[in-house]
Protein backbone atom coordinates (compact mmCIF):
# COMPACT_ATOMS: atom_id res chain seq x y z
CA UNK A 1 0.00 0.00 0.00
CA UNK A 2 1.37 3.42 -0.98
CA UNK A 3 2.09 6.03 1.66
CA UNK A 4 3.47 9.52 2.16
CA UNK A 5 6.35 9.68 4.63
CA UNK A 6 7.56 12.95 6.16
CA UNK A 7 10.83 12.31 8.00
CA UNK A 8 12.22 14.18 10.97
CA UNK A 9 15.78 13.63 9.73
CA UNK A 10 17.78 15.12 12.60
CA UNK A 11 16.18 13.00 15.31
CA UNK A 12 17.42 9.85 13.55
CA UNK A 13 20.79 11.28 12.57
CA UNK A 14 21.50 12.09 16.22
CA UNK A 15 20.18 8.73 17.31
CA UNK A 16 22.74 6.93 15.16
CA UNK A 17 25.46 9.46 15.99
CA UNK A 18 25.23 8.59 19.67
CA UNK A 19 24.22 4.93 19.39
CA UNK A 20 26.67 3.51 16.83
CA UNK A 21 30.42 3.01 17.30
CA UNK A 22 32.75 5.01 14.98
CA UNK A 23 33.40 2.02 12.69
CA UNK A 24 33.07 3.98 9.44
CA UNK A 25 35.37 6.73 8.15
CA UNK A 26 35.09 8.89 5.05
CA UNK A 27 37.94 9.36 2.59
CA UNK A 28 38.42 12.81 4.06
CA UNK A 29 39.00 11.31 7.50
CA UNK A 30 35.70 12.08 9.24
CA UNK A 31 33.84 9.41 11.22
CA UNK A 32 30.54 8.55 9.51
CA UNK A 33 28.59 6.32 11.88
CA UNK A 34 25.57 8.63 11.67
CA UNK A 35 25.76 8.59 7.86
CA UNK A 36 25.80 4.79 7.88
CA UNK A 37 22.88 4.49 10.30
CA UNK A 38 20.78 7.16 8.60
CA UNK A 39 21.45 5.86 5.08
CA UNK A 40 20.54 2.32 6.12
CA UNK A 41 17.36 3.67 7.74
CA UNK A 42 16.40 5.48 4.52
CA UNK A 43 17.08 2.37 2.44
CA UNK A 44 14.78 0.32 4.64
CA UNK A 45 12.12 3.00 4.45
CA UNK A 46 12.13 3.44 0.66
CA UNK A 47 12.08 -0.36 0.23
CA UNK A 48 8.44 0.02 1.33
CA UNK A 49 7.82 1.87 -1.96
CA UNK A 50 6.32 5.13 -0.69
CA UNK A 51 4.36 7.27 -3.11
CA UNK A 52 5.85 10.44 -1.65
CA UNK A 53 8.66 11.03 0.82
CA UNK A 54 10.56 14.00 2.19
CA UNK A 55 13.18 14.76 4.83
CA UNK A 56 13.26 17.87 7.01
CA UNK A 57 16.71 18.84 8.28
CA UNK A 58 17.60 21.31 11.05
CA UNK A 59 19.87 24.24 10.19
CA UNK A 60 18.36 26.84 12.53
CA UNK A 61 20.01 26.16 15.89
CA UNK A 62 20.59 29.63 17.35
CA UNK A 63 19.08 31.43 14.35
CA UNK A 64 15.46 30.28 14.57
CA UNK A 65 12.70 32.88 14.83
CA UNK A 66 12.00 31.43 18.29
CA UNK A 67 15.38 32.73 19.46
CA UNK A 68 14.17 36.22 18.61
CA UNK A 69 11.13 35.69 20.82
CA UNK A 70 13.08 34.00 23.62
CA UNK A 71 16.91 34.15 23.48
CA UNK A 72 17.26 31.18 25.85
CA UNK A 73 15.36 28.88 23.49
CA UNK A 74 17.45 25.70 23.14
CA UNK A 75 20.33 27.51 24.83
CA UNK A 76 21.60 24.27 26.38
CA UNK A 77 22.24 22.71 22.96
CA UNK A 78 25.72 23.10 21.52
CA UNK A 79 26.23 23.96 17.86
CA UNK A 80 27.54 21.04 15.76
CA UNK A 81 31.31 20.87 15.54
CA UNK A 82 33.05 20.40 12.19
CA UNK A 83 32.92 16.59 12.38
CA UNK A 84 29.19 16.47 13.12
CA UNK A 85 28.46 19.17 10.55
CA UNK A 86 30.17 16.95 7.96
CA UNK A 87 27.90 14.04 8.83
CA UNK A 88 24.76 16.18 8.77
CA UNK A 89 25.60 17.44 5.28
CA UNK A 90 26.53 13.93 4.11
CA UNK A 91 23.18 12.58 5.30
CA UNK A 92 21.34 15.15 3.22
CA UNK A 93 23.47 14.34 0.17
CA UNK A 94 22.62 10.68 0.51
CA UNK A 95 18.90 11.37 0.98
CA UNK A 96 18.79 13.41 -2.21
CA UNK A 97 20.74 10.77 -4.14
CA UNK A 98 18.11 8.25 -3.05
CA UNK A 99 15.38 10.36 -4.65
CA UNK A 100 14.09 11.87 -1.42
CA UNK A 101 13.07 15.53 -1.38
CA UNK A 102 14.99 17.39 1.32
CA UNK A 103 14.28 20.71 3.00
CA UNK A 104 16.00 22.94 5.57
CA UNK A 105 15.82 26.55 6.73
CA UNK A 106 18.03 28.88 8.74
CA UNK A 107 14.98 30.58 10.27
CA UNK A 108 12.54 27.71 10.79
CA UNK A 109 13.06 24.35 12.44
CA UNK A 110 12.58 20.92 10.93
CA UNK A 111 9.37 20.61 12.95
CA UNK A 112 7.98 23.70 11.23
CA UNK A 113 8.96 22.30 7.83
CA UNK A 114 7.15 19.07 8.68
CA UNK A 115 4.08 21.06 9.73
CA UNK A 116 4.19 22.92 6.41
CA UNK A 117 4.57 19.73 4.40
CA UNK A 118 1.70 18.17 6.35
CA UNK A 119 -0.51 21.11 5.42
CA UNK A 120 0.50 20.83 1.77
CA UNK A 121 -0.20 17.11 1.49
CA UNK A 122 -2.98 16.86 4.08
CA UNK A 123 -5.23 14.98 1.65
CA UNK A 124 -2.66 12.16 1.48
CA UNK A 125 -2.81 11.75 5.29
CA UNK A 126 0.99 11.66 5.66
CA UNK A 127 2.87 9.54 8.18
CA UNK A 128 5.24 11.59 10.36
CA UNK A 129 8.39 9.53 10.84
CA UNK A 130 9.78 10.72 14.15
CA UNK A 131 10.08 9.95 17.85
CA UNK A 132 9.52 13.58 18.90
CA UNK A 133 6.39 13.99 21.03
CA UNK A 134 6.00 17.64 19.98
CA UNK A 135 5.10 16.46 16.48
CA UNK A 136 2.04 14.71 17.85
CA UNK A 137 0.23 18.01 17.29
CA UNK A 138 0.40 17.30 13.55
CA UNK A 139 -2.20 14.56 14.07
CA UNK A 140 -4.66 17.42 14.50
CA UNK A 141 -3.50 18.99 11.23
CA UNK A 142 -3.94 16.11 8.83
CA UNK A 143 -1.21 13.57 9.63
CA UNK A 144 -2.40 10.01 10.08
CA UNK A 145 0.15 8.71 12.58
CA UNK A 146 3.40 9.52 14.37
CA UNK A 147 5.72 6.62 13.59
CA UNK A 148 8.99 5.93 15.35
CA UNK A 149 10.48 3.75 12.64
CA UNK A 150 13.47 2.58 14.68
CA UNK A 151 11.23 1.27 17.47
CA UNK A 152 8.44 0.32 15.02
CA UNK A 153 5.96 2.15 17.23
CA UNK A 154 3.04 4.12 15.84
CA UNK A 155 0.94 6.64 17.73
CA UNK A 156 -2.48 7.87 16.68
CA UNK A 157 -4.76 10.39 18.35
CA UNK A 158 -5.96 7.89 20.95
CA UNK A 159 -2.36 6.98 21.82
CA UNK A 160 -1.43 10.64 22.34
CA UNK A 161 -4.44 11.09 24.61
CA UNK A 162 -3.55 7.96 26.59
CA UNK A 163 0.10 9.00 26.98
CA UNK A 164 -0.24 12.70 27.76
CA UNK A 165 -3.85 13.09 28.83
CA UNK A 166 -4.47 15.69 26.12
CA UNK A 167 -5.54 15.61 22.49
CA UNK A 168 -2.98 16.23 19.70
CA UNK A 169 -4.31 19.74 19.14
CA UNK A 170 -3.63 20.57 22.80
CA UNK A 171 0.05 19.59 22.88
CA UNK A 172 1.34 23.15 22.53
CA UNK A 173 -0.99 24.26 25.36
CA UNK A 174 0.19 21.33 27.46
CA UNK A 175 3.86 22.21 26.92
CA UNK A 176 3.11 25.84 27.74
CA UNK A 177 2.01 24.68 31.19
CA UNK A 178 4.52 21.92 31.99
CA UNK A 179 7.46 23.28 29.98
CA UNK A 180 9.85 21.36 27.77
CA UNK A 181 13.35 20.95 29.19
CA UNK A 182 14.72 19.57 25.91
CA UNK A 183 13.98 22.95 24.26
CA UNK A 184 14.61 25.06 27.40
CA UNK A 185 10.96 26.18 27.48
CA UNK A 186 9.95 27.06 31.05
CA UNK A 187 6.83 25.65 32.67
CA UNK A 188 4.58 27.01 35.41
CA UNK A 189 5.95 26.17 38.87
CA UNK A 190 3.83 23.58 40.62
CA UNK A 191 1.92 22.47 37.53
CA UNK A 192 2.84 18.95 36.48
CA UNK A 193 1.61 16.60 33.78
CA UNK A 194 -1.58 15.43 35.50
CA UNK A 195 -2.63 18.90 36.62
CA UNK A 196 -2.00 20.33 33.14
CA UNK A 197 -4.08 17.55 31.58
CA UNK A 198 -6.94 18.19 34.03
CA UNK A 199 -6.86 21.92 33.34
CA UNK A 200 -6.94 21.42 29.58
CA UNK A 201 -9.69 18.84 29.87
CA UNK A 202 -11.78 21.45 31.66
CA UNK A 203 -10.88 24.54 29.62
CA UNK A 204 -9.61 23.30 26.24
CA UNK A 205 -6.70 25.69 25.78
CA UNK A 206 -4.50 28.09 27.75
CA UNK A 207 -6.25 31.25 26.53
CA UNK A 208 -9.56 30.00 27.93
CA UNK A 209 -7.74 28.97 31.08
CA UNK A 210 -6.16 32.39 31.57
CA UNK A 211 -9.43 34.19 30.83
CA UNK A 212 -11.36 32.43 33.62
CA UNK A 213 -9.22 32.45 36.80
CA UNK A 214 -12.23 32.26 39.16
CA UNK A 215 -13.41 29.07 37.49
CA UNK A 216 -9.92 27.60 37.85
CA UNK A 217 -9.97 28.38 41.57
CA UNK A 218 -13.31 26.57 41.86
CA UNK A 219 -12.11 23.34 40.22
CA UNK A 220 -12.12 20.16 42.35
CA UNK A 221 -8.32 20.10 42.32
CA UNK A 222 -6.03 20.10 45.30
CA UNK A 223 -4.63 23.62 45.68
CA UNK A 224 -6.92 25.03 42.97
CA UNK A 225 -6.76 28.54 44.41
CA UNK A 226 -2.95 28.52 44.33
CA UNK A 227 -2.98 27.12 40.79
CA UNK A 228 -5.23 29.97 39.66
CA UNK A 229 -2.87 32.49 41.25
CA UNK A 230 0.20 30.96 39.59
CA UNK A 231 -1.51 30.98 36.21
CA UNK A 232 -2.26 34.68 36.56
CA UNK A 233 1.27 35.39 37.75
CA UNK A 234 2.85 33.53 34.82
CA UNK A 235 0.34 34.49 32.12
CA UNK A 236 2.90 36.23 29.89
CA UNK A 237 5.29 33.30 30.20
CA UNK A 238 2.53 30.83 29.35
CA UNK A 239 1.59 32.72 26.21
CA UNK A 240 5.23 32.93 25.14
CA UNK A 241 5.79 29.23 25.84
CA UNK A 242 2.76 28.31 23.76
CA UNK A 243 4.12 30.36 20.86
CA UNK A 244 7.47 28.59 21.18
CA UNK A 245 5.84 25.14 21.30
CA UNK A 246 3.43 25.76 18.41
CA UNK A 247 4.52 24.66 14.95
CA UNK A 248 4.56 27.15 12.09
CA UNK A 249 2.88 25.64 9.03
CA UNK A 250 3.60 28.37 6.49
CA UNK A 251 7.35 28.05 6.07
CA UNK A 252 8.34 29.44 2.65
CA UNK A 253 9.48 26.37 0.74
CA UNK A 254 10.30 25.98 -2.94
CA UNK A 255 7.81 23.24 -3.74
CA UNK A 256 6.46 22.66 -7.21
CA UNK A 257 3.93 20.11 -8.40
CA UNK A 258 5.07 16.59 -7.61
CA UNK A 259 8.01 17.80 -5.52
CA UNK A 260 7.42 15.21 -2.82
CA UNK A 261 6.97 12.24 -5.14
CA UNK A 262 9.67 9.64 -4.55
CA UNK A 263 11.95 9.97 -7.55
CA UNK A 264 14.05 7.28 -9.19
CA UNK A 265 17.24 7.07 -7.10
CA UNK A 266 20.50 7.99 -8.77
CA UNK A 267 22.09 4.60 -8.14
CA UNK A 268 25.50 5.58 -9.49
CA UNK A 269 25.69 8.73 -7.38
CA UNK A 270 24.41 7.00 -4.24
CA UNK A 271 27.00 4.23 -4.60
CA UNK A 272 29.76 6.77 -5.22
CA UNK A 273 28.71 8.71 -2.12
CA UNK A 274 28.67 5.51 -0.09
CA UNK A 275 32.25 4.83 -1.12
CA UNK A 276 33.23 8.43 -0.38
CA UNK A 277 31.66 8.24 3.07
CA UNK A 278 33.21 4.86 3.89
CA UNK A 279 29.89 3.02 3.96
CA UNK A 280 30.30 1.04 0.75
CA UNK A 281 28.86 -2.00 2.53
CA UNK A 282 25.44 -0.51 1.79
CA UNK A 283 25.94 -0.57 -1.97
CA UNK A 284 24.20 -3.92 -2.34
CA UNK A 285 21.05 -2.43 -0.83
CA UNK A 286 21.42 0.68 -2.96
CA UNK A 287 21.73 -1.29 -6.19
CA UNK A 288 18.63 -3.32 -5.34
CA UNK A 289 16.64 -0.09 -5.55
CA UNK A 290 17.21 -0.15 -9.29
CA UNK A 291 14.68 -2.97 -9.53
CA UNK A 292 12.06 -1.28 -7.35
CA UNK A 293 9.08 -0.21 -9.43
CA UNK A 294 8.43 3.49 -8.99
CA UNK A 295 4.84 4.63 -8.54
CA UNK A 296 3.24 7.88 -9.57
CA UNK A 297 0.94 9.76 -7.27
N, C-alpha and C positions, 0 to 999 in steps of 0.2 A: 504493500500500500504506500502511495506517495505521501510525502510530508514536506513541510517547510520548517527548517531548523535555523534558529537564530542563536549563535554561539557567543557566550561570554568568554572570549578568548583568554583574557588575563588570568581569570580565576584558575584555569587549567594549566596555563603556562607556569604560574607560581606553584601550583600543586606539584608538578613534575620537577620544578627547579629545586624544591626542598625535599622531595621524596626520593628522587633517584640519585644513585652515586655518580660521580663525574667520570663515567666510563667511556665517554665519547668526546672527541676533540676535533675542532675544525682545522683545516689546512693553515689557517692564520693563527692557530695556537689557542683559541678560546674553547673552554669547556662547553659542551652542547647537550647536556642531559635534558634540559627543558625542551630543546628542539626535537630531540628523539622522542620524548614522551608525547609532546603535543602533535608531532607529525603522525605518530602511530595512532593516536586518538582520532585525528582527522580521517586517516585511512579507514579505520573501523567504522566511522560514522558515514562516510560517503559510500562505503560498501552496501549500505542500506538503500541506496539509490534514491536520495531525496529529490523532490521536484525542484525545490529552491533551498538555498543555504547561504548564510552570510556569517562573517565573524566581526565582532566589535572589539577593537583594541583600545587600551587606555594610553593616552599621550598627554593627559591634562593634569598630572600630579603637580600641585602648586600653582597651576595657571587656570584652573577651572573657575567658572563664574561663581561657584559657591565660595571660593576663597575671597572674592570681593565682598560677599555678604558677611562672611565670618572667617577672618584670617587664620583662625586655629583649626579650620576644617582639615582633617587628615594630617595634622601637624606632626603626629608621631610616626608617620611613614617616611622612610628615607627615599630619596631619589635613587633610581637605578644607577649603579656604577657602570663603568665602560663594559665590563664582561657581561653583565645582565642585559644592558642595552643592546649588545650584539645579539644575544639570544632572542630578545623580543623582536628585533628587526628580522632575524632569520625565520622566526615562526610565521611572520606575516608573508615573507617571500614564499615560503613553502605553501601556505594556504592559497595564495593567488595562483601558484603553479598548479595546484590541484583543482583549479576551476572554481574556487570559492571566493565570492565577493567579499572584500574586506574594507572596513571603515574605521577611521580614527579622527579625533579632533583635539586641538590644543585648548579649547574652551569648554567642551562638553565631555562628560565621562562616557565610558562604554555603556553604562546603564542607560544613559539618556539616548544613546544611539540605538540601543535595543528597544527602548520605548518608541522611538520614532519609526523604526522598521516594523514594529508590531502594529502601529497605527496604519502604516502604508499597506501592509498585507493582512490586515485584520480578517478579511473574508476567507483567507486560507487557514485561519485558526493556527497560527504558528506555535511550534514547540520551542520554549526557551531553554536552551541547554546551559545550565548553570547550577551551582550549589549555593548561590547567594540569596538569602531569605528576602532581601529588599526587593528583588525582582518578582516576588510573589504578587506585588501590586499589579503586574502586567496581566494577571489572570482576570482582572476587572476591566481590562482594556482590549480584550480580544484574543489573548493567548489561550491556548488550550490546556497546557500543562507546563510545570516547571520540572525539568528533567535533569537530575544529576547523573550524567552518563557514566562516570567512573564508578559510582556506587549502584548504578542501575536502579535508581529510586525516583519515582515520579510523584509529584504533588499536584493535586487539583484544588479547587476551591474548598471542598470539604476537608481536605488534609491541612490546608492553611488554617482554617477555623479550628480544627482539632488541636493543632500544634500551638497556635498563638492566642486562641480565644477571640480573634477578630477576623473579619472578612478580608479578602485581598484588597478591596478598595479602601480599607481602613489602616493599612500597614504604615503609611506615612504619619497618620495621626497617632498610632500606637508608638512609633519611634520618637515622635515629638514629646511624648510623655515619659517613656522609659529611657530614652537616649540610645545611642549606638556607639559603644566604645571603640569599635573597629574603625569608625569614621570620625572619632573625636567629637561627636554630637552630644551635648549635655542633656540629661534628663531632669525631671522635677524631683527634688529630694523627697524621699519617703513614698514615692509612687513606683511600685514594682509591676511586674508583668500581670499578676492577677487583678490588682486594683485598676490598672490601665484598661484591661479587657472589660471589667465590670462597668467602668465609666463610659467606654465607647459603646457597650451594649445598650446602656441607658440613653445616651445622648447622640450617638451616631458619629460625630466628628468633634474635633477640638474647638471649632468656632462656636458650635452650639453649647459645648461644655463651658466655655469661657463667658458666654452670654447669659448663663443662668446659674450664677453662684449660689443663690438661695436654694435652688432645687438640688444642687450638689450636696449642700450641707444637710439636706433632709433625707438623703439616701440611706438605706439600711446597711451602711458600711461602718466598720469600726473606725473611729476618728474622722468621720465625714466632715465635721466642722473644720478641723485642721486641714484636711485635703482641700476644701473649698478655699481656705485662706492661702494655701501654697499655690494653688492654681492662679489666683488673682495676683499674687506676688510675682509669679514667674510668667505672666501672660505674654510679655514681649519675647522672652526666650522660647516659649512654646511655639509661638507663631514663626519665629526664625527657624527653629528646629524642624518644623513641618516643611518649610520651604526647602531646607537642605535635604530632607529625606524624600521629597517628592521628585519624581522623574519628569524631565522635560521631554515632550514628545514632538517637538517641532525643531529639531536640530537641522540646520541647513546641510543637506547631503546631496551630492551629485548623483542622482539616481534616475536613469532613463527607463523606458519600457523594457521589461525582461532583465533588469540589472541583477536580480537576485536568483535567477534561474541557474541551476548548477550547470556550468559549462564543461565541455570536454577538457579533461586535464591535459596539460602539456607534459606528456610522459618524458620526453627527452630532457626538458628543463628541470622537471622534478627530480629525475635521476641524477642529473648533473649537480643540482643543489644538495642532494643527499650525500654525494661524494665530497662536495666542498665542505659540508658541515660535519663530515666524519660519521654519518649515519647510513652509509651505503648498504647496511644489512636490511634496510627497508625497501630496497629497490625491487625485490621480488613482489612485494605487495603493491608497489607503485605500478609496475608493469601489468599486473593483473587488472588494473583499472581500464586498460586499453580494450578489454573485452566486455566491460560493463556497458549495457545498452543505455544510452542517455534518453531521458524523457522530456518532452516539452510540456510547459504548463497548460 
